[in-house]
Amino acid sequence: MTVQHVRVDEVLELRRTPVVVEPGLTYAEIGLRSFGKGVFHKPPVVGSDLGDKRVFEIEPGDLLLSNVFAWEGAIAVAGPDEAGLIGSHRFMTYRPIDNRVNAGWARYFFLSEAGLAMIRGASPGSAGRNRTLGIGAFESLVIPLPNRDEQEQTAERLDAGRALATDLERRLAEASAESLLRVLPQLTQDVISRRAIDRQRIGDLADIVSDVVHPGDRTEPAEVFVGLQHVEPHSGVRLGADPLGAEKGRKFRFRPGDVVYGYLRPYQNKAMCADIHGLCSVDQYVLRPRTGVDSRLLAHLLRSKQVLAAAVSLTHSLQLPRLRSGLLLGIEVDIPDESATSVLDGLVGRVRQASVLRREQTAIARALPTSFINEAFRHLR
């Protein structure tokens, strides 16, 4: 394959057609998403709202670069949907000078690892709006240019790969990791209901313990701070913790075997069976199981559909939902036989494993377009 090396301004030229804004007419501006995510349309505005802003016509086939975020992959080609739209002076609009370059190929090249390195080298500064791509700097870049047929074939393959990855990501989103976790309350309830041998109030199973730690108090034997942000919804798994002292204000102390329940926004369904000594926020209750009550089972009960539905019903009219302690303790639940605990533990583990795999699949789908692009241009130097 024959490859030429040409300056950008030998094959692309900046074409800007100013728009004379009429105060009473409606205009729609474009925006560019970073990381090669394409064009988006801003809400239409009347001309009078644009003020003295300089705007230009966008035409299908334009190679579009955001001069402030090109370094982050804000590069696209305008399609038929962009006909009649406008862009600010922040958007650089280029058209092929002749038949030597395909705009779609150029877009993908500048999104490749090699192309982005060139763009970043021509965008001096540290980050964000301090990294501006200048017209002269862009046009002086020297790029490898294969023959036109090779360009078109590459652009077509990458268009197809991008469409495939987009469809795959959409399909994965229909059963996202979060949606898999959201089925846990009902699955948990199904197990509990099938094995139910009794019915009791939460208050018959546990007491709320308020071991308050004020600023400046000793925190022993607490090891870390676990807030609502550290507890995974519906599974109750602790995803992390903060060092002691990172959070201000009052806290509650908990110990292994306690169940920490988030009563602020209870629809998030966060109930953690503690396996360490720690502190939690005052937006969480510390429930200490009574003698003979398995703390793991108590946590499953608190995350069941039965309790979740009751908690939502009891707080649905509140602007900032908080479930009062008396209401929580008064919720009645089915009590399953002893063997249910291990079954429920296994259920949560399997659903979490599926959600982790789904996150990995989604990450791979999102990475595919970049992988396709880099592979397509790997041989160009």
C-alpha positions, 0 to 999 in steps of 0.5 A: 500500500502506497502512503503519502505524507502531506500537510493537512492544509494540502488536502483540507481547507477551513470553510466557514459561512457566517450566518446573519442571525435574525432576532425572530428566527429559530436556530439550533446549534451543534455540540461535539461529544468527546471520545469520538462520540459524535455530534449532538444538537442543542435545544433550539433558541431564537436569534435574539437569545444568541446576541452578538455570538458569531455562528456559522453554517454546518453542512453535511460532510464537514469534518468538525473539530472542537478547538477546545476539546479536540485533544479529548476526541471531540471530532466528528463528521456532520451528517444529513441530520446536521443540515441547516444547523449552526456552530459557534466559532469554537468549531473548526469546519473543514472540507476536502480540497480535492479527491485525495482525502475522505472526510470520514477517514480523516475523522477516524485517523484523528481519533486514532492513537497516532492522530490524537497524539498529533492533535494533542501536540498541536493543543498546548496547555495543561487541560480543559479550555487551556488546551486550544487547537489553533487553526495554523497548528492543525493545518501544519500537521503532517499526516500519512495518507493512503490512496482514496480506495483504501481510505473509503474501505477503512472508513466503511469498516469503521462505520460498520464496527462503530454501529455494531459496538453501539448496538451491542452497548444498547443491548447490554444497557437493556439488562445493565448491571444495575438492573440485575441488582434491582431484581434482588429484592423480589428474588429474595422475597420469593425465597423467604415467602416459600420458606416462611414459618412465622411472621414478626415485626422488625422490632421483634428481631433487633434493636436500634443502637445509638452509640453516638461518636461526637467530633473529638471523641475516641473512636476505638475500636472502629477501624473505618467510616462506612457511609451510604456511598460505600454500600451497594444497593440491594446486595448490601455489600460494602464496596469501600470505606473512608479513613476515620476523620475524613467525615465531619459531624456526629456518627454512630458506632457499629460492630461485627454482626450489626446490620447498618440500614440506610434510612435516608432515601430508603428506596436505595435499599442499602442494608449491610451486615457489618463484618468490622468495627466502624462508624457510620453516618447518622443517616443510617440505623445500627440494628443489633440482632436479638439473641438467636437472630442471625444477622445475615438473615436480618440483613436479607429481610431488610433488603427484601421486597416486603420491607422495601415496598413498605419503606417506600410506601411510608415515605413516598410523600416526603421530599427527602425520604427518611424512614423513622425508626418506629416505622421501620421497627413496625414493619412485619416480615415473613420469617423463613426457616434456618436453611434460608440464610445460606440460600439467600447468601448464594443468591446474592453472590450469583446475582452480584457475579452476573452484575460484575460480568455485565459491567465488564461486558459493557466496558468492553463494548464501549472500548470496541470503537477505539480498539477498531480505530487503533487497529485500522491505523496501526500500520500507518507511520 
